[in-house]
């Protein structure tokens, strides 16, 4: 995949995820939440432009730091997302203002990592961004599914009113 196609793929997937993140969405327990991040990760790795061939050690270090930051962004993203269970026991999510802050901090941090690389002459490929986004998405989705399972198991259903409150 060319650099332009990789960049376009990143933009389209980020736009799709952003739109879905900030509208109310039901989490299906049987949903294959890991499929999109795995596909993105495989495409990023297969592309072969994860590291700078002229600065292998430095680019691997920057890539590793970027992936750790991406995992942290996924954690922040998952825990700033509002999650609740309705009367039927279905889990629902919606991004919050803190989620916007997590996105902005993530973008700034990733830009900082790329800037450090460029300052020392290391050019990470667009595939490193795609792999980082895949890691963030995988961590976020996995943690949301864990949170949803915990909320569903704690949910006991609507609480019935005591009999004496039924009479006015």
C-alpha positions in Angstrom: 0.0 0.0 0.0 1.4 3.4 -0.9 2.0 6.1 1.6 -1.0 8.1 0.2 -3.3 5.1 0.4 -2.1 4.4 4.0 -2.7 8.0 5.0 -6.1 7.9 3.4 -6.9 4.7 5.2 -5.9 6.3 8.5 -8.0 9.4 7.9 -11.1 7.3 7.0 -10.8 4.9 9.9 -10.2 7.8 12.4 -13.2 9.7 11.1 -15.3 6.6 11.3 -14.2 5.9 14.9 -14.6 9.5 15.9 -18.2 9.6 14.6 -19.0 6.4 16.4 -17.2 7.4 19.6 -19.3 10.5 20.2 -22.8 9.2 19.5 -24.6 6.8 21.8 -23.9 3.3 20.8 -25.0 -0.1 22.1 -22.2 -2.6 22.8 -23.1 -6.0 21.6 -21.6 -8.8 23.7 -21.1 -10.9 20.6 -19.5 -8.2 18.6 -16.0 -8.9 17.2 -14.5 -5.8 18.7 -10.9 -6.9 17.9 -11.3 -7.3 14.1 -10.8 -3.7 12.9 -7.7 -3.2 15.1 -6.2 -6.5 14.0 -6.8 -5.7 10.3 -5.2 -2.3 10.7 -2.2 -3.8 12.5 -1.7 -6.5 9.9 -1.9 -3.8 7.1 0.6 -1.6 8.9 3.1 -4.4 9.5 2.7 -5.8 5.9 3.3 -2.4 4.5 6.9 -2.6 5.7 7.5 1.1 6.4 7.3 1.0 10.2 10.9 2.0 10.7 13.6 4.1 9.0 16.0 1.8 7.3 18.8 4.3 7.7 18.3 4.6 11.5 17.1 1.2 12.5 17.9 1.3 16.3 16.5 4.9 16.7 13.4 4.2 14.7 12.7 1.0 16.6 13.0 2.9 19.9 10.7 5.6 18.7 8.2 3.0 17.4 8.3 1.2 20.8 7.7 4.5 22.6 4.9 5.4 20.2 3.2 2.0 20.8 3.5 2.4 24.6 2.0 5.9 24.3 -0.7 4.5 22.0 -1.6 1.8 24.6 -1.8 4.6 27.2 -4.1 6.6 24.9 -6.3 3.5 24.6 -6.6 3.2 28.4 -7.4 6.9 28.7 -9.9 6.7 25.9 -11.7 3.7 27.4 -11.9 5.2 30.9 -13.2 8.6 29.7 -16.0 7.0 27.8 -19.3 6.9 29.6 -20.7 3.4 29.9 -24.1 2.4 31.4 -26.5 -0.5 31.4 -30.1 0.0 30.5 -33.2 -1.8 31.9 -32.8 -4.7 29.5 -29.2 -5.2 30.5 -27.7 -3.8 27.3 -24.5 -1.8 27.7 -24.3 1.6 26.0 -21.3 4.0 25.5 -20.8 7.6 24.5 -17.6 9.7 24.5 -17.4 12.6 26.9 -15.6 16.0 27.0 -12.7 14.2 28.7 -12.6 11.8 25.7 -12.0 14.8 23.5 -9.1 15.8 25.8 -7.7 12.3 25.5 -7.9 12.5 21.7 -6.1 15.9 21.7 -3.5 14.8 24.1 -2.9 11.6 22.1 -2.5 13.6 18.9 -0.1 16.1 20.5 2.0 13.2 22.0 2.2 11.4 18.7 3.1 14.6 16.9 5.8 15.1 19.6 7.2 11.7 19.0 7.3 12.2 15.3 8.9 15.7 15.9 11.6 14.2 18.0 12.3 11.6 15.3 12.5 14.3 12.6 14.8 16.5 14.8 17.3 13.7 14.9 16.8 12.6 11.3 14.6 9.6 11.8 11.6 9.3 9.5 8.9 6.9 10.7 6.5 5.8 8.0 2.8 6.4 8.0 2.4 2.7 8.9 3.8 3.4 12.4 0.8 5.8 12.8 -1.6 3.1 11.6 -0.1 0.5 14.0 -0.3 3.0 16.9 -3.9 3.7 16.1 -4.6 0.0 15.9 -3.0 -0.5 19.4 -5.1 2.4 20.8 -8.3 1.0 19.3 -7.5 -2.5 20.5 -6.8 -1.4 24.1 -9.9 0.9 24.2 -12.3 -1.7 22.8 -11.0 -4.5 25.0 -11.2 -2.4 28.1 -14.7 -1.2 27.2 -15.8 -4.8 26.7 -14.4 -5.7 30.2 -16.1 -2.7 31.7 -19.4 -3.6 30.0 -19.1 -7.3 31.3 -18.5 -6.0 34.8 -21.5 -3.6 34.6 -23.8 -6.3 33.2 -22.8 -8.8 35.9 -23.5 -6.1 38.6 -26.8 -5.2 37.1 -29.8 -6.7 38.9 -32.6 -5.2 36.8 -35.1 -2.5 37.7 -35.6 -2.2 41.4 -39.3 -2.8 42.4 -40.9 -0.3 44.7 -41.9 -1.5 48.1 -45.6 -2.3 48.4 -46.3 0.4 50.9 -45.2 3.1 48.4 -47.6 1.9 45.8 -50.6 3.3 47.8 -50.9 7.0 48.0 
